[in-house]
Amino acid sequence: MPELPEVETVRRGLAPVMMGQRIARAEVRREGLRWPFPPDMAARLTGATVTALGRRSKYILADLDTGETLLIHLGMSGRMLISGTSLGKFHHHHPAPEKHDHVVMDMDGGARITFNDARRFGAMDLFAIGSAHPLLARLGPEPLGNAFHEDYLVAALAGKNTPIKSALLDQRIVAGLGNIYVCEALFRAGIHPARKAGAISAARIAGLVPIIRAVLTDAIAAGGSSLRDYRQADGELGYFQHGFRVYGREGEPCPTEGCAGRVRRIVQAGRSSFYCPRCQR
């Protein structure tokens, strides 16, 4: 499932063709995906102008001049694909509709935005701007935002008996982190993923904050990680997977210079954790 870097990459790709643009026509080709679409979604989108395009955790949020926010979740295989643009200029050419093109938005400028989702675990919803959507109500701070800092994380993890990896995946503690980037951050920090969060020193927990930010920033710069279905908004693959130090590298030598360890994999809460038993304690 796309994590924060992938969703942020898609948001940045959509911004040039959505921000300040009017949705000339919206077409909804099925009743819903993971959940039913809101009533009259096509009519509510048609004619609306996008006034802001943001992200919260793994959700893209488009504020509309109608007073509503369009929430988009990519799910496991969702793609927001742009057609009708070339080198920043509209040329009004769009590919033929595909089987899993479920929502299509034609923008005034000539671009077409298509939500394609083969597995149908994605979602779209509309809600009043500023209201508390159930999917957003209990999220923790953004890891790239000012509210996520050393003192916050130390306090949030103090006394917790859950493994550090599980704690960092808890969206109530920090929003947007997923399996890949927590594995990579814990490797850079030298922390074993099974260590109890509350048993790790405050100094080491505090040190996780800049490391998490660095991992996410590196991933965004690489366009995210393409493991299966993920594509950027222009259809291109992300490239951060080529820079994984431990994720998906079970049995390979540890990338730390001078370390003779090999990457191991364990299963935590149904998810694979990759780590070096020598570097991570």
Order of alpha helices (4+ residues) and beta strands (2+ residues): alpha-beta-alpha-beta-beta-beta-beta-beta-beta-beta-beta-beta-alpha-alpha-alpha-alpha-beta-beta
